Amino acid sequence: MKSVWKFAAPTFVLTLGFAATLHAASDQMQQTSDRTGQQQNQMATVKGTVEKVEGDVFTIKNDKGETIRLHLDEKAFQGKQPKEGDKIQARIPNGEETYDVVSVKKDGDSSADSSLRGGESMQAQSSSQSSSSQEKFTRTIQGEISKVDGNVFYVQDTSGKEIRLRLDQSAEHSGELKEGDKIEALVTQKKEFHVISAEPIQ
């Protein structure tokens, strides 16, 4: 009986080890599947007509009349590059848009109050004019700068969401902005996305 147990014990251990390996492999496959599903859920598709081409940046207008800028790398289009007037659809990371800044001020910077007031008056003016002739401002964003990448600022707003703001030469601001600064920015409806893949449509 003891001899039988000596043989059975290693077999039992090997069986447990094999079962544990299978379970670990199954968990790993499930985690990979979950990550893939999350990545797919984080993607969105935009469609529109190309209005302007500036290097690798395409400005399109979608069916809702929104102006969207698409930043395409050389691998985004597998075939012929589109031109103005072409209709395209593109896959983009969902919720990773970049807003253009009209004016911005740092927390406690009273010298920039006039800039925001000027922007607000421009907003009121634009609402009375055609949206095709002048951009409409969407909202004021408040938050803390978490990262600076050239003229793009990553801001964590009061709800905890990270928002990308593009600050070009036309934006009104006072002083240098850096990580840790708390800011208030007036932004336009224009959004910019980094494109994963794109293709022409009819």
C-alpha positions as CSV (number, residue, x, y, z in Angstrom):
1,M,0.0,0.0,0.0
2,K,2.9,2.3,0.9
3,S,4.5,1.6,-2.5
4,V,1.3,2.5,-4.3
5,W,1.0,5.8,-2.4
6,K,4.6,6.6,-3.3
7,F,3.8,6.4,-7.0
8,A,0.4,8.1,-6.6
9,A,1.7,11.1,-4.7
10,P,4.0,12.4,-7.4
11,T,1.2,11.8,-10.0
12,F,-1.2,13.8,-7.8
13,V,1.3,16.7,-7.5
14,L,1.9,16.7,-11.3
15,T,-1.8,16.8,-11.9
16,L,-2.2,19.7,-9.6
17,G,0.7,21.5,-11.2
18,F,-0.7,20.9,-14.7
19,A,-4.1,22.2,-13.6
20,A,-2.6,25.3,-12.0
21,T,-0.7,26.0,-15.3
22,L,-3.8,25.6,-17.3
23,H,-5.7,27.9,-15.0
24,A,-2.9,30.6,-15.1
25,A,-2.9,30.3,-18.9
26,S,-6.6,30.7,-19.0
27,D,-6.5,33.8,-16.8
28,Q,-3.8,35.3,-19.0
29,M,-5.8,34.7,-22.1
30,Q,-8.9,36.3,-20.4
31,Q,-6.8,39.3,-19.4
32,T,-5.5,39.7,-22.9
33,S,-9.1,39.4,-24.3
34,D,-10.3,42.0,-21.7
35,R,-7.5,44.4,-22.7
36,T,-8.4,44.0,-26.4
37,G,-12.0,44.6,-25.7
38,Q,-11.2,47.7,-23.7
39,Q,-9.0,49.0,-26.5
40,Q,-11.8,48.4,-29.0
41,N,-14.3,50.2,-26.7
42,Q,-11.8,53.2,-26.5
43,M,-11.9,53.6,-30.3
44,A,-14.3,55.8,-32.2
45,T,-15.0,56.5,-35.9
46,V,-15.4,60.0,-37.4
47,K,-16.6,60.7,-40.9
48,G,-16.5,64.0,-42.8
49,T,-15.5,66.0,-45.9
50,V,-11.9,67.2,-46.2
51,E,-11.9,71.0,-46.1
52,K,-8.2,71.7,-45.8
53,V,-4.9,69.8,-46.0
54,E,-1.9,71.1,-44.1
55,G,0.9,68.6,-44.3
56,D,-0.2,65.7,-42.1
57,V,-3.1,67.6,-40.6
58,F,-6.5,67.3,-42.3
59,T,-9.4,69.6,-41.4
60,I,-12.8,67.9,-42.0
61,K,-16.4,68.8,-41.3
62,N,-18.7,66.1,-40.1
63,D,-22.4,65.7,-40.7
64,K,-23.1,67.7,-37.5
65,G,-21.2,70.7,-38.9
66,E,-18.4,70.3,-36.5
67,T,-14.9,71.1,-37.6
68,I,-12.4,68.4,-36.7
69,R,-8.7,68.3,-37.2
70,L,-7.1,64.9,-37.9
71,H,-3.4,64.4,-37.3
72,L,-2.4,61.6,-39.6
73,D,0.9,59.8,-39.6
74,E,2.3,58.2,-42.8
75,K,0.8,54.8,-42.0
76,A,-2.7,56.1,-41.5
77,F,-3.6,55.9,-45.2
78,Q,-2.5,52.7,-46.9
79,G,-3.4,54.0,-50.3
80,K,-3.7,57.4,-52.0
81,Q,-3.7,60.5,-49.8
82,P,-7.1,62.3,-49.9
83,K,-7.5,65.9,-51.1
84,E,-9.9,68.7,-50.4
85,G,-13.5,67.7,-51.1
86,D,-12.9,64.0,-50.5
87,K,-15.0,62.2,-47.9
88,I,-13.1,60.1,-45.4
89,Q,-13.6,58.1,-42.3
90,A,-11.0,57.6,-39.6
91,R,-10.5,55.6,-36.5
92,I,-9.5,57.7,-33.5
93,P,-8.9,57.1,-29.8
94,N,-12.2,57.9,-28.1
95,G,-12.1,60.9,-25.7
96,E,-8.7,62.0,-26.6
97,E,-9.5,65.2,-28.5
98,T,-7.4,68.4,-28.4
99,Y,-9.1,71.8,-28.1
100,D,-7.8,75.1,-29.5
101,V,-7.3,77.7,-26.8
102,V,-8.5,81.3,-27.4
103,S,-7.4,82.8,-24.2
104,V,-6.0,81.4,-20.9
105,K,-5.0,82.7,-17.5
106,K,-3.3,81.3,-14.5
107,D,-5.1,81.0,-11.2
108,G,-4.8,84.4,-9.4
109,D,-3.5,86.2,-12.4
110,S,-5.8,89.3,-12.6
111,S,-3.8,90.8,-15.5
112,A,-5.4,88.2,-17.8
113,D,-9.0,88.9,-16.7
114,S,-9.5,91.3,-19.6
115,S,-8.4,88.6,-22.1
116,L,-11.1,86.2,-20.9
117,R,-13.7,89.0,-20.8
118,G,-12.6,89.8,-24.4
119,G,-13.1,86.2,-25.4
120,E,-16.5,86.1,-23.8
121,S,-17.6,89.2,-25.7
122,M,-16.3,87.5,-28.9
123,Q,-18.3,84.5,-27.9
124,A,-21.5,86.5,-27.7
125,Q,-20.7,88.2,-31.0
126,S,-20.1,84.8,-32.7
127,S,-23.4,83.4,-31.5
128,S,-25.2,86.1,-33.4
129,Q,-23.2,85.4,-36.6
130,S,-23.1,82.5,-39.0
131,S,-21.2,79.5,-37.6
132,S,-19.6,79.0,-41.1
133,S,-18.0,82.4,-41.0
134,Q,-16.8,82.4,-37.4
135,E,-15.9,79.7,-34.9
136,K,-18.1,79.3,-31.8
137,F,-16.6,78.9,-28.4
138,T,-17.8,75.9,-26.5
139,R,-16.8,76.3,-22.9
140,T,-14.3,77.4,-20.3
141,I,-12.0,74.7,-18.9
142,Q,-10.5,74.9,-15.5
143,G,-7.8,72.6,-14.2
144,E,-4.2,71.9,-13.4
145,I,-1.5,71.4,-16.0
146,S,-0.2,67.9,-15.6
147,K,2.1,67.8,-18.6
148,V,3.5,70.1,-21.3
149,D,4.5,68.8,-24.8
150,G,5.5,71.8,-26.9
151,N,2.4,73.9,-27.4
152,V,0.1,71.2,-26.2
153,F,-0.9,71.2,-22.5
154,Y,-2.4,68.3,-20.7
155,V,-4.9,69.6,-18.1
156,Q,-6.7,67.6,-15.5
157,D,-10.1,69.3,-15.0
158,T,-12.1,69.5,-11.8
159,S,-13.8,66.2,-12.6
160,G,-10.5,64.4,-12.9
161,K,-10.7,64.1,-16.7
162,E,-7.5,64.8,-18.7
163,I,-8.0,67.3,-21.5
164,R,-5.5,68.4,-24.2
165,L,-5.3,72.1,-25.0
166,R,-3.4,73.5,-28.0
167,L,-1.9,76.9,-27.4
168,D,-0.9,78.6,-30.6
169,Q,0.5,82.1,-31.2
170,S,-3.0,83.6,-31.6
171,A,-4.0,82.6,-28.1
172,E,-4.1,85.3,-25.5
173,H,-2.1,84.5,-22.4
174,S,0.3,86.1,-19.9
175,G,3.5,84.6,-18.9
176,E,4.9,81.0,-19.3
177,L,2.7,78.1,-18.4
178,K,4.2,75.1,-16.7
179,E,3.3,71.8,-14.9
180,G,1.4,72.4,-11.7
181,D,-0.1,75.7,-12.8
182,K,-3.9,76.0,-12.3
183,I,-5.5,77.6,-15.3
184,E,-8.7,78.7,-16.8
185,A,-9.0,78.5,-20.6
186,L,-11.6,79.5,-23.2
187,V,-11.6,77.0,-26.0
188,T,-13.2,76.6,-29.4
189,Q,-15.3,73.9,-30.8
190,K,-12.5,72.8,-33.1
191,K,-11.1,69.4,-32.0
192,E,-8.0,67.6,-33.1
193,F,-7.4,63.8,-33.0
194,H,-4.5,61.6,-33.7
195,V,-5.6,59.1,-36.3
196,I,-5.0,55.4,-36.0
197,S,-6.2,54.5,-39.5
198,A,-8.2,56.2,-42.2
199,E,-9.8,55.5,-45.6
200,P,-11.8,57.3,-48.3
201,I,-15.5,56.7,-48.5
202,Q,-18.2,57.4,-51.1
